[in-house]
């Protein structure tokens, strides 16, 4: 491998990996090298631009913490996350569709009993959520694990709220024999994705909005069924068509019903104006089933 040129270096790099034992790893790396080299040739990448790209990726890694994943956010805004999701989760339209996990999911979330208040005492307009998990025939799925997490009324997740130490607005539930789960929290709002890092710079350079439509995240797992990572968006949100992470699907737009104080189905649970969100989640059997 001497005297390599722009015409011969691609094959030389691929040849250097010819002893890769894992066939899938070999397939991915060869395609990656070919596409990256083709990209460099197509745009005529300069040394200065290459150095800026390396710096961008370096700073992206440095921005990652135990509660923030800047690389996932980068994948989100480039549409990679939704592309992988679309390829990996081709489900019938009658089942609940996937969307992005996002950078704010946490494993250290508390488990709550049904109808619990998961707001963590944070201020905001009351939100009552009533969910049901069923199979494609409409039969209830009992003992499904349901993760929930969302932002507050200012668009902040618990890890972004100054002074907030304990988890809030996130919880793990189990469905009952009727496939039902419910909780009380505070209504989330539209919010900007983190703009203080490299991803924010990228969106600014391309004149794209940081604003995500309001949503509630859910991750549902049950034995014998495919896992669903999804979210529910209010039908009246102004940012549904400009979501920077491309996560909105028509089937995930829901009615966030608002009620005046002391009216409606939850009038005995609060004396404030509130929102009620009801939704049925339909699971797809796993391939083995």
Rosetta blueprint (number, residue, H / E / L):
1 X L
2 X L
3 X L
4 X L
5 X L
6 X L
7 X L
8 X L
9 X H
10 X H
11 X H
12 X H
13 X H
14 X H
15 X H
16 X H
17 X L
18 X L
19 X L
20 X L
21 X L
22 X L
23 X H
24 X H
25 X H
26 X H
27 X H
28 X H
29 X H
30 X H
31 X H
32 X H
33 X H
34 X H
35 X H
36 X H
37 X H
38 X H
39 X H
40 X H
41 X H
42 X H
43 X H
44 X L
45 X L
46 X L
47 X H
48 X H
49 X H
50 X H
51 X H
52 X H
53 X H
54 X H
55 X H
56 X H
57 X H
58 X H
59 X H
60 X H
61 X H
62 X H
63 X L
64 X L
65 X E
66 X L
67 X L
68 X E
69 X L
70 X H
71 X H
72 X H
73 X H
74 X H
75 X H
76 X H
77 X H
78 X L
79 X L
80 X H
81 X H
82 X H
83 X H
84 X H
85 X H
86 X H
87 X H
88 X H
89 X L
90 X L
91 X L
92 X L
93 X L
94 X L
95 X L
96 X L
97 X L
98 X L
99 X L
100 X L
101 X L
102 X L
103 X L
104 X L
105 X L
106 X L
107 X L
108 X L
109 X L
110 X L
111 X E
112 X L
113 X L
114 X L
115 X L
116 X E
117 X E
118 X L
119 X L
120 X L
121 X L
122 X L
123 X L
124 X L
125 X L
126 X E
127 X E
128 X E
129 X E
130 X E
131 X E
132 X E
133 X E
134 X E
135 X L
136 X L
137 X L
138 X L
139 X L
140 X E
141 X L
142 X L
143 X L
144 X L
145 X E
146 X E
147 X E
148 X E
149 X E
150 X E
151 X L
152 X L
153 X L
154 X L
155 X L
156 X L
157 X L
158 X H
159 X H
160 X H
161 X L
162 X L
163 X L
164 X L
165 X L
166 X L
167 X L
168 X L
169 X L
170 X E
171 X E
172 X E
173 X E
174 X E
175 X L
176 X L
177 X L
178 X L
179 X L
180 X E
181 X E
182 X E
183 X E
184 X E
185 X E
186 X E
187 X L
188 X L
189 X L
190 X L
191 X E
192 X E
193 X L
194 X L
195 X L
196 X L
197 X L
198 X H
199 X H
200 X H
201 X H
202 X H
203 X H
204 X H
205 X H
206 X L
207 X L
208 X L
209 X L
210 X L
211 X E
212 X E
213 X L
214 X L
215 X E
216 X E
217 X E
218 X E
219 X E
220 X E
221 X E
222 X L
223 X L
224 X L
225 X E
226 X L
227 X L
228 X E
229 X E
230 X E
231 X E
232 X E
233 X E
234 X E
235 X L
236 X L
237 X L
238 X L
239 X L
240 X L
241 X L
242 X L
243 X L
244 X L
245 X L
246 X L
247 X L
248 X L
249 X L
250 X H
251 X H
252 X H
253 X E
254 X E
255 X L
256 X L
257 X E
258 X E
259 X E
260 X L
261 X L
262 X L
263 X L
264 X L
265 X L
266 X L
267 X L
268 X L
269 X L
270 X L
271 X L
272 X L
273 X L
274 X E
275 X E
276 X E
277 X E
278 X E
279 X E
280 X E
281 X E
282 X E
283 X L
284 X L
285 X E
286 X L
287 X L
288 X L
289 X L
